[in-house]
Amino acid sequence: MTNNDLPRKLADARQIAAIATGFSLPFSTSGQAIAVSIFAVLALLTLDRDRFIATLRRPAAYLPVALFALILVGVLWSMQPLSGAIRWVGPYAKLLLIPLVMATAFTPKQALQIAYGFLAACICLLALSWAAFLWPTGPWGWFKAPGVPFKDNAVQSGCFALCAFALAIGAMRIWVQDTRRAIAMIALALLFFADIFLIYVSKTGAIMAAALLGLFVVHAGGWRRSAMVAVAAMIVIGIALLTSPQAQRRIAEINSDINANSGQTAGGETISTASRLDFWSKAVGFVKASPIVGHGTGSIKPLYQSMEATKPSPYGQATPDPHNQTLHTVLQVGLIGGLLLWAMWIAHARLFLARDYASILGQAVVLQNVIGSLFNSHISAVTQGMLYCLAVGLLGALVRNAPSGMTGRKPPTTSASATASNNAA
C-alpha cells in the first residue's frame, strides 16, 4: 500500500463507520457508542486542519464546544465530589461531534448513504412494530413496550417522525420527475407517521410529530397542497387512534397522568405529567438560589434529594433529570449555560435558513430537538442527543459544501441531485 492509498482507505473506513453509526442509532446504545467512537477516531485521522479551523470560526460550531467546556469547568463548584461530578460531563461530550462532523468533507452521495443506513434501521423497526399490531398474539414478549422492539417509545417516535418528514419532503421535490417513486415515498412516510399514533403513543413523540407536520405544511408549496396535507394527516391520526386498542389505552394513561400521585404509568416507562410539574416547580427555586453559575456539574440529584424530606417527589425518589434540557443545563452551570444552549440552537437554526433539501432537513432536526427538549433533556440523552449532533454536523457540512448561491434558491430535486452525485462518483 502506497502513501497515497492510506488517506483513501481511511476515508472509506470512516464512511463505513458513519453508516454503521446511523444504522445503530435506533437499535443499540452499545453499538451506537462503538460505531461513533470508531468514526470519531477516523474523522480525526482524516481531518483537514485548515478546514477544521475555518469551521470553528462559525457560531454553529464553536457554541457547542463552549457549552461543553462550561459543563467541564462546572465540576469545580459541584455539590458532588470530583469523581462523581466528572461522570456528568460525558452526556455533553457528544457536542464535540458537531464541529468534527461539520468539518469533515462529506459529499452528497456519502451523506445519502449515511441517511439510508438510518432509514434502513427505522424501516426494520417499523416492520416489527406493524407486525406486532397486526398479529398481537405473536412472539413479541421481548419488546421493550407494546409496538416498541428496542429502546423506548419516545426514541422510536422521534426517529419515525424524522423519517416521515424526510420522505414526504423528498417526495414533494421529485413528484414531477418521478411520480411512482414519490408515491412510494409518501406511502412509507404515512406508515411511519401513523405508527407514532397507532402503536404506543408518546406524549413528547406526538408533539414532535405535530411540529414536524406543521413544518412540512410550510414547505409543501401553496395553500391548497398545505390544506390537503393537513387534512390527510388528521384523517390518518384519527383512524390510528380509533382503531388501536394500545393507543386508546395509552391515551387513558396520559389522561390519568395529569392528576396522578405516582410518577410511573402502568407500563413503567414514562414519567407522569404530575412528576414533570413537580420537577419544574422545584427547579425554579434551585435556579433562584444560584442563578448565574448554577450549582455545579452533577448537582441535579443532590438538589432534588435536599427536598425529599419536606416535599417528596411524586415519582417516589429524587430525580437525576428535571426532564427539560434548559433546566438540566441551568441547574448545573446557571443562566450562562442556558444562554449558551439557546444561542447554539439559534445558531443551528440560522445555519439552515435556506430552502434546499439539506437545509429543510436541518430545520426539522433543530425544531424536533428544541420541542423535545421542552419535555425531556434531549441534548444530554443518549440517542436523541447523538442523533441531533450527528445530523446537525452532517447537514451543516452539506450546506457549507454547497456551491456558492445554491442555498439561496431552490436546488435541483433530490433524485436529480442524487443522480448527479452518482455520475460524478
Summary of the structure (lengths in Angstrom):
residues: 425
radius of gyration: 22.0
end to end distance: 22.4
largest distance: 69.9
contacts: 1470
relative contact order: 0.13
helix: 72%
strand: 1%
